[in-house]
Amino acid sequence: MCPAMRIQWSLILMLIFALITAIFAVINVNPVEVNFLFGYANVPLVLLILGSALFGGLIVGLFGIYRQFRLHREMKKLRLENEQLQKQASVPAAVVPPAPYEPTVSSDPAPLEPISGELGGTPESRGFRTDKS
């Protein structure tokens, strides 16, 4: 689904939800008592419903704006990093010769011995060197 069509469907669904909320609020006009922790107030239910819907919409909108701001900031940072990497890739790096291969040699000149005597056989039959050459 293309982005323009998704936006249209979102707008249609929002309008339907707003219409249902408005109809629900209009048929509920009786006053209700609301506790504000510091006192009570009698408020028409229609105002309470519409105010709650408006407040909820504002909260969702603010979270959306914050998320969009954060994504734009991250996108800007990634674009700058991409430009820097492209500049580094266009500059030829100095050719560094590979280090010569130096095998690690144990400083212990003793021949290898099996860990336990349960393996059986002589050291020569197990492939161990016994001479110190």
C-alpha positions in Angstrom: 0.0 0.0 0.0 1.5 3.4 -1.0 2.0 6.0 1.7 -0.6 8.4 0.2 -3.3 5.8 0.4 -2.3 4.9 4.0 -2.6 8.5 5.0 -6.0 8.7 3.4 -7.2 5.6 5.2 -5.8 6.9 8.5 -7.7 10.2 8.0 -11.0 8.4 7.2 -10.7 6.2 10.3 -9.9 9.3 12.5 -12.9 11.1 11.1 -15.2 8.1 11.8 -13.8 7.8 15.3 -14.4 11.6 15.9 -17.9 11.3 14.6 -18.7 8.3 16.9 -17.2 10.1 19.9 -19.2 13.3 19.1 -22.5 11.3 18.8 -21.7 9.5 22.1 -20.9 12.7 23.9 -24.1 14.5 22.6 -26.5 11.8 23.8 -24.8 11.9 27.3 -25.6 15.5 28.6 -26.4 14.7 32.2 -24.1 16.4 34.8 -21.7 14.1 36.7 -19.7 14.7 39.8 -15.9 14.7 39.2 -13.4 14.4 42.0 -10.3 16.5 41.5 -8.5 15.4 44.7 -8.8 18.9 46.1 -12.6 19.2 45.5 -15.6 18.1 43.6 -17.3 19.6 40.6 -20.5 18.9 38.6 -19.6 18.8 34.9 -21.8 17.9 32.0 -20.8 14.5 30.7 -20.6 15.8 27.1 -17.7 18.1 28.2 -16.0 15.4 30.1 -16.1 13.0 27.1 -15.0 15.6 24.6 -12.3 16.9 26.9 -10.9 13.4 27.6 -10.8 12.7 23.8 -9.1 16.0 23.1 -6.5 15.4 25.9 -5.8 11.9 24.7 -5.4 13.2 21.1 -2.9 15.9 22.3 -0.9 13.3 24.2 -0.7 11.0 21.2 0.2 14.0 18.9 3.0 15.1 21.3 4.5 11.6 21.4 4.4 11.5 17.5 6.1 14.9 17.3 8.8 13.8 19.7 9.4 10.5 17.8 9.6 12.4 14.5 12.1 14.9 15.9 14.2 12.1 17.3 14.2 10.2 13.9 15.1 13.4 12.0 18.0 14.0 14.4 19.2 10.4 14.0 18.9 10.6 10.2 20.9 13.8 10.1 23.6 12.2 12.2 23.7 9.1 9.9 23.9 11.3 6.8 26.9 13.2 8.2 28.6 9.9 9.1 27.8 8.5 5.6 29.4 11.6 4.0 32.5 11.2 6.1 32.8 7.5 5.2 32.4 8.3 1.5 35.2 10.9 1.8 37.5 8.4 3.5 36.7 5.8 0.9 37.6 8.2 -1.9 41.1 8.9 -0.4 43.5 6.0 -1.1 44.9 4.6 2.0 48.7 4.1 2.5 49.7 0.6 1.6 51.0 -1.2 4.7 53.0 -4.3 4.1 51.7 -7.3 6.0 53.6 -8.3 9.1 55.9 -11.3 8.6 54.6 -14.6 9.8 56.2 -15.4 13.2 55.0 -18.7 14.6 54.7 -18.8 18.4 57.2 -21.2 19.9 56.9 -22.6 23.4 59.9 -21.8 25.6 59.6 -25.2 27.2 62.1 -27.6 25.4 60.6 -30.7 27.2 58.8 -33.2 24.9 55.0 -33.4 25.1 53.7 -35.9 27.6 50.1 -37.4 27.8 47.9 -35.9 30.5 47.1 -39.3 32.1 48.7 -42.7 31.9 45.4 -44.3 30.9 46.0 -43.6 27.2 48.3 -46.6 26.9 51.0 -47.3 24.4 54.4 -45.7 24.2 55.0 -42.0 23.5 56.3 -42.9 20.1 53.1 -44.8 19.1 50.9 -41.8 20.1 52.8 -39.4 17.8 54.8 -37.6 20.5 58.5 -36.7 20.0 60.8 -38.1 22.7 64.0 -36.6 21.4 65.1 -33.1 22.2 66.3 -32.1 18.8 
